[in-house]
């Protein structure tokens, strides 16, 4: 569970409720919701394949529930494999594959155990990372487009409301309420974009970059193991993927 996403949602929505004076009734309008949500998702279906859009709830869920990526643990695993490979040979790593949860790393280790050419191993793993990055990019682009469509359809709803209001100028007493209803769609569009879709798109981009970084770390480690690099040299090489704080934590773990 991503605590930041949950906490941010709670804080923003709570502040908005407080800002209304705990009177949200005037801010609820069914037709405005229909225009903003219906228009936004209708346009998304036009822009992307049907099957892809159906994945949107699953994509949004990834900003709340994520599989943690621990680069320090990855380095420890790779260094231990390097030590074992130098002592017993690459074939000895085959016994560790059953207990390996990370599929990408498992695939890479299997390739070097099978004696695959190092250049081919690199090409295979690089291609997989490239496809992962492309898939993540499409997901992020879809979220960003959704965030831009929300305010656009909010404005369209407001214009519709204003046109209807101006068509009924014979009743001045109705102008205030009609104007309020017309502006609600703009509020809804801005709310969806700035509370949900734009922050979620940014969070998806962050998690994507972290996953790609972890995959690149694994590729570097796998190729170094295949080349027979010294485990200590491998560890120092992989530390370049870590932040200063993570490097310090890894160094402390090595001293214990």
C-alpha positions in Angstrom: 0.0 0.0 0.0 1.3 3.4 -1.0 0.7 5.5 2.1 1.6 8.7 0.3 -1.2 8.3 -2.3 -3.8 7.4 0.4 -2.8 10.2 2.8 -2.7 12.7 -0.1 -6.2 11.8 -1.2 -7.6 12.0 2.3 -5.9 15.4 3.0 -7.0 17.0 -0.3 -10.6 15.8 0.0 -10.8 16.7 3.7 -9.6 20.3 2.9 -12.1 20.6 0.1 -15.0 19.6 2.4 -13.8 22.0 5.0 -13.6 24.7 2.4 -17.3 24.2 1.6 -18.1 24.8 5.2 -19.2 21.1 5.5 -22.1 22.0 3.1 -21.4 19.9 0.0 -25.0 19.8 -1.2 -24.8 22.8 -3.5 -21.7 21.2 -5.1 -23.5 18.1 -6.2 -25.1 18.0 -9.6 -25.8 14.7 -11.5 -25.9 16.2 -15.0 -22.5 17.9 -14.4 -21.0 14.6 -13.3 -22.4 12.9 -16.4 -21.0 15.5 -18.7 -17.5 15.5 -17.2 -17.1 11.7 -16.6 -19.0 10.6 -19.7 -17.2 13.0 -21.9 -13.8 12.3 -20.5 -14.0 8.5 -20.7 -15.9 8.6 -24.0 -13.0 10.6 -25.5 -10.5 8.1 -24.0 -12.3 5.3 -25.8 -11.9 7.2 -29.0 -8.2 7.8 -28.4 -7.2 4.3 -27.3 -8.2 0.7 -28.1 -11.2 -0.6 -26.1 -9.2 -3.3 -24.4 -6.6 -0.8 -23.3 -9.1 1.6 -21.7 -10.6 -1.3 -19.7 -7.2 -1.6 -18.0 -7.5 2.0 -16.7 -8.9 0.9 -13.2 -6.1 -1.6 -12.9 -3.5 1.1 -13.9 -5.0 3.5 -11.3 -4.8 0.8 -8.7 -1.0 0.6 -9.1 -0.7 4.0 -7.5 -2.3 2.6 -4.4 -0.9 -0.9 -4.2 2.6 -1.4 -5.4 5.2 -4.2 -5.1 8.2 -2.6 -3.2 11.5 -2.6 -5.0 14.5 -2.9 -2.7 17.7 -2.2 -4.7 19.9 -3.0 -1.7 18.4 -6.5 -1.5 18.9 -7.0 -5.2 22.6 -6.1 -4.9 23.0 -8.6 -2.0 21.4 -11.3 -4.1 23.5 -10.7 -7.1 26.7 -10.5 -5.1 25.9 -13.8 -3.4 25.3 -15.4 -6.8 28.6 -14.0 -8.0 30.4 -15.5 -5.0 28.7 -18.9 -5.6 29.4 -18.8 -9.4 33.1 -18.2 -8.7 33.3 -21.0 -6.2 31.2 -23.6 -7.9 30.6 -22.4 -11.5 27.6 -20.9 -13.3 25.7 -24.2 -13.3 25.5 -24.1 -9.5 23.1 -21.2 -9.8 20.5 -23.4 -11.3 19.5 -24.7 -7.8 18.7 -21.1 -6.7 16.2 -20.5 -9.6 13.2 -22.3 -7.9 13.3 -19.9 -4.9 13.8 -16.8 -7.0 10.7 -14.6 -7.0 11.9 -11.9 -9.4 11.0 -13.3 -12.9 13.3 -10.9 -14.8 16.3 -11.9 -12.7 15.3 -15.5 -12.9 15.2 -15.3 -16.7 18.6 -13.7 -16.9 20.2 -16.2 -14.6 18.7 -19.1 -16.6 20.1 -17.6 -19.7 23.7 -17.5 -18.4 23.3 -21.0 -16.8 22.3 -22.3 -20.2 25.5 -20.9 -21.6 23.9 -18.2 -23.8 26.3 -15.8 -25.5 26.8 -12.6 -23.4 25.8 -10.3 -26.2 22.6 -12.3 -26.8 21.8 -12.2 -23.1 22.2 -8.4 -23.1 20.1 -8.0 -26.2 17.3 -10.2 -24.9 17.1 -8.5 -21.5 17.5 -5.0 -23.0 14.6 -5.7 -25.4 12.4 -6.8 -22.5 13.2 -3.6 -20.6 12.5 -1.5 -23.7 9.0 -3.1 -24.0 8.3 -2.6 -20.3 9.3 1.1 -20.7 7.1 1.5 -23.7 4.1 -0.2 -22.0 4.5 2.0 -19.0 4.7 5.0 -21.2 1.4 4.3 -22.8 -0.2 3.9 -19.4 1.2 7.2 -18.3 0.2 8.9 -21.5 -3.4 7.6 -21.1 -3.6 9.0 -17.6 -2.2 12.4 -18.7 -4.7 12.6 -21.5 -7.5 11.8 -19.1 -6.3 14.6 -16.8 -6.4 17.1 -19.7 -9.8 15.9 -20.9 -11.4 16.4 -17.5 -11.1 20.2 -17.4 -11.9 20.4 -21.1 -15.3 18.7 -20.6 -15.8 20.7 -17.5 -15.5 23.9 -19.6 -17.8 22.4 -22.2 -20.4 21.7 -19.5 -20.0 25.2 -18.2 -20.6 26.6 -21.7 -23.7 24.5 -22.1 -25.0 25.8 -18.8 -24.3 29.4 -19.8 -26.0 29.0 -23.1 -29.1 27.6 -21.4 -28.9 30.4 -18.8 -28.7 33.1 -21.4 -31.6 31.7 -23.2 -33.8 32.3 -20.1 -33.0 35.9 -19.2 -36.7 36.6 -18.8 -36.4 35.3 -15.2 -33.6 37.3 -13.4 -34.1 35.4 -10.2 -32.9 32.2 -11.8 -29.7 33.6 -13.1 -27.7 33.1 -9.8 -28.6 29.4 -9.3 -28.2 28.7 -13.1 -24.7 30.3 -13.0 -23.8 28.2 -10.0 -24.8 25.0 -11.7 -23.0 26.0 -14.9 -19.7 26.5 -13.0 -19.9 23.2 -11.2 -18.8 21.3 -14.3 -15.6 23.3 -14.4 -15.1 22.5 -10.7 -15.6 18.8 -11.4 -13.2 18.7 -14.3 -10.5 20.6 -12.4 -11.0 18.3 -9.4 -10.6 15.1 -11.4 -7.5 16.4 -13.1 -5.7 17.8 -10.1 -6.7 15.4 -7.4 -6.7 12.2 -9.3 -5.3 11.9 -12.8 -2.4 14.3 -12.9 -0.9 13.1 -9.6 -1.5 9.5 -10.5 0.2 9.9 -13.9 3.3 11.4 -12.1 3.3 8.6 -9.5 3.1 6.0 -12.4 6.1 7.7 -14.0 8.0 7.5 -10.7 7.3 3.8 -10.2 8.1 3.1 -13.8 11.5 4.8 -13.6 12.3 2.8 -10.4 11.3 -0.5 -12.0 13.5 0.3 -15.1 16.4 1.2 -12.8 16.0 -2.1 -11.0 16.0 -4.0 -14.3 19.1 -2.2 -15.5 20.8 -3.1 -12.2 19.9 -6.7 -12.7 21.3 -6.7 -16.3 24.6 -5.3 -15.1 24.8 -7.8 -12.3 23.8 -10.8 -14.5 26.4 -9.9 -17.2 29.1 -9.4 -14.5 28.4 -12.8 -13.0 28.6 -14.4 -16.4 31.9 -12.6 -17.0 33.3 -13.9 -13.7 33.8 -10.5 -12.1 35.1 -10.4 -8.5 32.0 -10.1 -6.2 33.5 -7.0 -4.4 34.1 -5.3 -7.8 30.5 -6.2 -8.7 29.1 -4.7 -5.5 31.0 -1.5 -6.1 29.8 -1.4 -9.7 26.1 -1.9 -8.6 26.4 0.8 -5.9 26.3 3.4 -8.7 22.6 2.6 -9.0 21.9 3.6 -5.4 21.2 7.0 -3.8 23.8 8.2 -1.3 21.5 7.2 1.6 21.1 3.7 0.1 24.8 3.3 -0.3 25.4 4.2 3.3 22.8 1.6 4.4 24.5 -1.0 2.2 27.9 -0.2 3.6 26.6 -0.5 7.2 24.9 -3.8 6.4 28.3 -5.1 5.1 30.1 -4.1 8.3 27.6 -6.0 10.5 
